[in-house]
Amino acid sequence: MDLGLSGRWAVVCASSKGLGFGCAISLAQEGVNLVMNARSADVLEQAAAQIRGQTGVEVRAIAADITTIDGRAQVLAACPQVDILINNAGGPPPGDFRNWTRDDWVKALDGNMLTPIELIKATVDGMIARRFGRIVNITSSSVKAPIEVLGLSNGARSGLTGFVAGLARQTVKHNVTINNLLPGVFDTDRIRATAQAMATRQGQTLEETLAARARSIPAGRLGNPYEFGQACAYLCSAQASYVTGQNFLIDGGTYPGTT
């Protein structure tokens, strides 16, 4: 199916690897030109070069800290017009709320709530004026089912979800949609790093720990970042103009609820 996106421009945050890269390459395969962002310049440029080589779209790689005013300015200046915005950031560390300081909370809010809101603020009016815009926020399955040790993430991402719920109903009449993608356990460097730490504590190999994690998922496996990206591409499509303010859980069936 032609998603009607050829020639559009997208800003994809934290896209050098993992879920962000899955979204970037999925959009590029639909003919979308990209501004890719991450903090590590060498890894980011490798990812950008791979997408250029595979798809032929224009890809601009901007290594910057998107949580800063200067970083956001660099990324936005590199994009001729932002038709699509993919907000993404690594989650804050796990822990016990008793040990978190105000600075820990501010950092979590900056990365997972306030930065996405600032990027939406900077781009949504242009989308409205052009009568096309797609904003997708990569959040977490913890928005639906809070994870005990991820209180910083639970709080910050839920705050973003509440903000989006109100704004998405105001912009859709202008063909500007805002939705959230909620990943469960995907095969990413972050998941492997946390699995390795768990394996070390339990005296297991990484493979044993990942296999146990997969057995806990009804699908019997970890998610693939590319299939996540394909869902993102659909939400950005011309055909998805009637979908807004939604939270799409992609977790292999792990969440047991009906809503």
N, C-alpha and C positions, 0 to 999 in steps of 0.2 A: 504494500500500500504506500502510495506517495503521501508523505505527511505534510506537503505544502510548505516546506521550510527552506527550500533552496535559495541561497543568496542572503539569508538572514544572518545577523550577527549575534553571537552569544558570549557573555562573560561567564566563565565557569571557575568557581573558586576551589582551592585545594584540589587541583586536577592533575597533579603530576603522577598520581598513582591511586589505587583503590577505587572507591565508589565515584569520586570526582572524575577520574580518568575514564571509567566506564561510561559516565554521562557525556564526557567530551567526545569520545570516539563515536558514540552512538549518534550524537547530533551531527558530527562531521560527515558521517555516512549518509546523512540526509541532505548534504550540501550546505550545511551551516558553517560560516566562518567563525573562528574562535579567538577570544582573548583568554588564554589560560593563565592561571595564577597559582603560585605556591611560594614558599619561602626559600627553598633550596634551588638555586639557579641551574646547577648541572643536571639534576634529576628532572627538573621541569623542561629544560631544553631537549633532553632525550625523548621525553614523552611527546613534546610538540613535533619533533622531527619524525617520530614514528607516525603520528597522525597525518602530517603533511604527505609523507611518502605513501601512505595507504589510501588516502582519500583525495588529495589534490586541492583541498580547500586552503584558504589563507589562515594561518595560525600565528598569532602573536603571543609570545611568552613573556610575561611580566613577573619577575621575581620580586616580591614585596610582601610585607606584613599587612594583610588586608584589614587587620583590627586597628590600624592606625589611620589617621586622617591622610597622611602623605601616601600611604600604601593604596588606599582607596582611590585617591586622586590619580596616581600613576596608572592603575588598572582602567579606570573609566576614560582617561585621556587616550588610551590606546585603542578604544573601541569607537568606530565611526558613528554607530548608533546602537544602543542596547535594545535589541528586540526580545532577547531571552536572557534571563538572569538565573543562574544556578548558585544558590547560597549553600556553602558547605564549609565545615571547619571540624578539626579534630575535637573530640570530646574532652572535657576536663578529667583529671585523675579521680580514681575511686578513693574512698576513705570513710572515716567516721565524722559526722558533722560537728562533733565536739572538738575536733582538732582543726577545723577550718576557721581562718580569720576573715575579716571583712575584705582584705585584699584578694583572698582566694575566690570569694563570691563575685567581686567586681571583675576579676579576670574571666571567670566562667560566663558572666553576663555579657561582657564585651565580646567574647568569641562566639557565643551561641545564641545571643538574643539581640544585643544592641548593634553589632556590625551588620547582620542581615537587615535590620530595620533601616540603618543608615543607607545601605545600598538600594533598598527599595525606595526610600525617600528620594535618592538621587536619580532614579531612572523611571519611576512610574508615571510621572507627568508627561515625559517624552513618549512613552508607550501610548498613553491615552490620546495624545495629540495625533499620533500616527494610526490610531485605532488598531493596534496589534501589540500585544505583549504577553509574555509567558514568564511567570516567576515560579520557580520550584525551590523549596527549602528542604535540604536533606537534614532531617532531625534524628529521631531514634525510636525504636520500639518502646523505649521507656516512657514515651509520652502516653502510650496506651496502658502499659503495665509497668509502673515505676520499679526500678531495680534498687534494692536496698543500699548497696555500696556506692551508687552513682547519684547521690543526692544533688551534687552541683549540676550535673547534666539534667536530672529530672526537673529541677527548678527552672534553669535557664531556658531549656527547650520548651517546657510547658508555657513559659511566658511568651515566647515567640508564637506558639500555636494560638494562644488567646488573642494576640494582636492581629495575626493573619485572619482569624475567623471574622473579625469585624471589617477589616479593610477589603477582603476579597469580595464581599457583597456589594461594595461601593464601586469597584472597578470593572466588574464583569460586563456591565452594560456598554462599556467602551471597547469590548473585545480584549480586555486585559484580565487574565486569570492568575490566581495565586493558589498554589497547592503545596502540600507537604508530603514528602516520601519518608517513610519510617522503616529503616532497615533493621532486620534481625541480625543474625550472625552470618557474615559474609567472609569469604576467604581473602582477607586483606592483610597487609603488613601489621596493622594495629592488632588485629585478632591473633595473628601468629605471635606477636610479641607478648601479649597477655597470656596466651596459651603456653608459651615457653616458660614464663615466670611460674605459672601454675605447675607445669611439668617438673620444674626444678624443685619446687617445694614438696611435691608428692613423690619424687624419685622415679618419675616416668620419663619416657621419651616424648618429644614433641608430637610425633605421629600417634602415639597412644592417647595423648590428651585430646588431640583434634578428633580422633576416631570416637572417643567417648562423647565429645561435644556433639558430633554429628548424630550419634545414636539418640540424643535427647531431642532431636528435631524430627517432627513427623515425616518430613520429606526425606530423612535419612542422610542428609548431606548439608554442607555449608553452601551458602549462596555464592553465585558467580557475579563479580562486579559488572560484567557485560550485560547480564540479564537485568540487573538493576538499571543500567544505563538505558536499556531499551524501554523500560517503563517510563523513565524520565523523558525520553524522546517523544513518546506518545502524549504525555501531558503537555508538551510544548507544541504539539501539532495543531494545524488548522482545524482538524476534526474534533479537538478537545475544547472547543470554545464554550461549551455548555457545562464544563466541569470546573468548579472553583470552590475554594474554602474547604477542600477535602484532605483527609489524612489517610494516605495509602500505605497500609502495613504490608511489608514484603518480608516474611519471616519463615517461610516453609511450613506454615501451619502451627507455629509454636504457641501463639496467643490463643487461649482456649475460649474466649468470650464470643458473644454474638454481635457486639457493637464495637 
